[in-house]
Amino acid sequence: MIKMIALDMDNTLLNSQKEISQRNEQVLKRLHEQGIKVVLCTGRPINAIWPYIEQLGLTTADDYTITFNGGLVVNNQTRDALSEHGITKDKLQAVFVFAKQHDFSLDVLDFDRVYEIMDMPRSIYKTILKNIEFEDANFSDLPGDDHVYAKAIMAIPAEKMSREVLPSVPDELKKQVNVVQSQPMVLEFLPNGVNKSVGLAALLQHYGWGFENLMTFGDADNDYEMIRDAGDGVVMANGLASVKKVADHLTAANDEDGVAVYLENYFATLM
């Protein structure tokens, strides 16, 4: 029995205008009112998606969000962490060396702010991520010791990302950090072993449920594990072929209300 619906944001729940359509909103609100847990799963911090959380009414004492691609599971009302996985500055050193070598922009995020690394060209991340503090910093000046970071980001125009960045990521770096592309213009460097499925496992355990009680919607590399592991993993028509391979079902594209299309059919008796 499906008790939780977990949704990727960009190119899944959100249309090309970065909006939750009225149809998607109405269906998800209805299911939430019926006791189905609706969980947004994103690489962003919770402040950056708060307008969407409010739009869907996911503001009760028992609502949670998966942020930083599974690195942080946070209560929507109290902002208390249910689960947290981070990475140290030492572990991010190899990412910095790679970015510096190729003159690629780099941002480093902890759970409170974004450090825009000034040792290389400016990032376009500010045009993508809203409602969070940005701070200029040289990598050498970042807090070290036990300070915990969520991830590093390369936010680079999509054409350059596909042509220059992706082909140049060394295999050795992929062994040290989890490298995933979350958007055409965003490459993320996460702690090894951290993904959205890890965050969802913690949340399912909190409720006393298992993956058989989970339905997920996604489209991209950073959704792969939660699509694979869910009792019902659903991929958008606009999703990557590699993610579709592990899906249980496909649905219409994000610009065609694909989330609502699938949910209206699956939960017909609750509609």
Solvent accessible surface area in square Angstrom, and as a share of the most:
residue,aa,sasa,rsa
1,M,175,0.78
2,I,12,0.06
3,K,63,0.27
4,M,0,0.00
5,I,0,0.00
6,A,0,0.00
7,L,0,0.00
8,D,11,0.06
9,M,2,0.01
10,D,15,0.08
11,N,47,0.24
12,T,0,0.00
13,L,1,0.00
14,L,0,0.00
15,N,25,0.13
16,S,71,0.46
17,Q,121,0.54
18,K,95,0.40
19,E,92,0.41
20,I,9,0.05
21,S,25,0.16
22,Q,131,0.58
23,R,99,0.36
24,N,2,0.01
25,E,35,0.16
26,Q,104,0.46
27,V,10,0.06
28,L,1,0.01
29,K,68,0.29
30,R,99,0.36
31,L,0,0.00
32,H,34,0.15
33,E,126,0.57
34,Q,76,0.34
35,G,52,0.50
36,I,14,0.07
37,K,39,0.16
38,V,2,0.01
39,V,3,0.01
40,L,0,0.00
41,C,0,0.00
42,T,4,0.03
43,G,11,0.10
44,R,30,0.11
45,P,9,0.05
46,I,17,0.08
47,N,69,0.35
48,A,8,0.07
49,I,0,0.00
50,W,58,0.20
51,P,75,0.47
52,Y,35,0.13
53,I,0,0.00
54,E,101,0.45
55,Q,59,0.26
56,L,2,0.01
57,G,32,0.30
58,L,2,0.01
59,T,51,0.30
60,T,65,0.38
61,A,70,0.54
62,D,56,0.29
63,D,2,0.01
64,Y,22,0.08
65,T,0,0.00
66,I,0,0.00
67,T,0,0.00
68,F,2,0.01
69,N,1,0.00
70,G,0,0.00
71,G,2,0.02
72,L,21,0.11
73,V,0,0.00
74,V,5,0.03
75,N,10,0.05
76,N,1,0.01
77,Q,102,0.45
78,T,76,0.44
79,R,101,0.37
80,D,91,0.47
81,A,57,0.44
82,L,62,0.31
83,S,18,0.11
84,E,93,0.42
85,H,74,0.33
86,G,32,0.31
87,I,11,0.05
88,T,53,0.31
89,K,34,0.14
90,D,123,0.64
91,K,123,0.52
92,L,2,0.01
93,Q,80,0.36
94,A,28,0.22
95,V,0,0.00
96,F,29,0.12
97,V,79,0.45
98,F,8,0.03
99,A,0,0.00
100,K,101,0.43
101,Q,138,0.62
102,H,70,0.31
103,D,82,0.42
104,F,7,0.03
105,S,7,0.04
106,L,2,0.01
107,D,0,0.00
108,V,0,0.00
109,L,0,0.00
110,D,3,0.02
111,F,41,0.17
112,D,99,0.51
113,R,60,0.22
114,V,0,0.00
115,Y,10,0.04
116,E,4,0.02
117,I,1,0.01
118,M,69,0.31
119,D,42,0.22
120,M,16,0.07
121,P,62,0.39
122,R,133,0.48
123,S,16,0.10
124,I,57,0.29
125,Y,8,0.03
126,K,93,0.39
127,T,99,0.58
128,I,41,0.21
129,L,4,0.02
130,K,116,0.49
131,N,92,0.47
132,I,28,0.14
133,E,92,0.41
134,F,43,0.18
135,E,71,0.32
136,D,74,0.38
137,A,15,0.12
138,N,64,0.33
139,F,5,0.02
140,S,89,0.57
141,D,103,0.53
142,L,7,0.04
143,P,54,0.34
144,G,29,0.28
145,D,141,0.73
146,D,129,0.67
147,H,59,0.27
148,V,59,0.34
149,Y,0,0.00
150,A,2,0.01
151,K,0,0.00
152,A,0,0.00
153,I,0,0.00
154,M,0,0.00
155,A,1,0.01
156,I,8,0.04
157,P,75,0.47
158,A,43,0.33
159,E,127,0.57
160,K,67,0.28
161,M,0,0.00
162,S,70,0.45
163,R,134,0.49
164,E,67,0.30
165,V,0,0.00
166,L,62,0.31
167,P,95,0.60
168,S,33,0.22
169,V,12,0.07
170,P,57,0.36
171,D,103,0.53
172,E,102,0.46
173,L,5,0.02
174,K,103,0.44
175,K,140,0.59
176,Q,73,0.33
177,V,0,0.00
178,N,32,0.16
179,V,32,0.18
180,V,17,0.10
181,Q,40,0.18
182,S,17,0.11
183,Q,21,0.10
184,P,68,0.43
185,M,54,0.24
186,V,3,0.02
187,L,3,0.01
188,E,5,0.02
189,F,0,0.00
190,L,2,0.01
191,P,11,0.07
192,N,85,0.43
193,G,57,0.55
194,V,6,0.04
195,N,24,0.12
196,K,2,0.01
197,S,6,0.04
198,V,44,0.25
199,G,0,0.00
200,L,0,0.00
201,A,41,0.32
202,A,26,0.20
203,L,0,0.00
204,L,3,0.01
205,Q,147,0.65
206,H,84,0.38
207,Y,39,0.15
208,G,65,0.62
209,W,62,0.22
210,G,21,0.20
211,F,60,0.25
212,E,113,0.51
213,N,15,0.08
214,L,0,0.00
215,M,0,0.00
216,T,0,0.00
217,F,0,0.00
218,G,0,0.00
219,D,12,0.06
220,A,9,0.07
221,D,50,0.26
222,N,10,0.05
223,D,0,0.00
224,Y,71,0.27
225,E,34,0.15
226,M,0,0.00
227,I,0,0.00
228,R,123,0.45
229,D,49,0.25
230,A,9,0.07
231,G,43,0.42
232,D,10,0.05
233,G,0,0.00
234,V,0,0.00
235,V,0,0.00
236,M,0,0.00
237,A,53,0.41
238,N,63,0.32
239,G,10,0.10
240,L,83,0.41
241,A,73,0.57
242,S,55,0.35
243,V,0,0.00
244,K,61,0.26
245,K,172,0.73
246,V,40,0.23
247,A,25,0.19
248,D,76,0.39
249,H,93,0.41
250,L,100,0.50
251,T,14,0.08
252,A,29,0.22
253,A,18,0.14
254,N,11,0.05
255,D,82,0.42
256,E,108,0.48
257,D,31,0.16
258,G,0,0.00
259,V,0,0.00
260,A,0,0.00
261,V,56,0.32
262,Y,27,0.10
263,L,0,0.00
264,E,53,0.24
265,N,119,0.61
266,Y,100,0.38
267,F,17,0.07
268,A,63,0.49
269,T,136,0.79
270,L,55,0.27
271,M,84,0.38
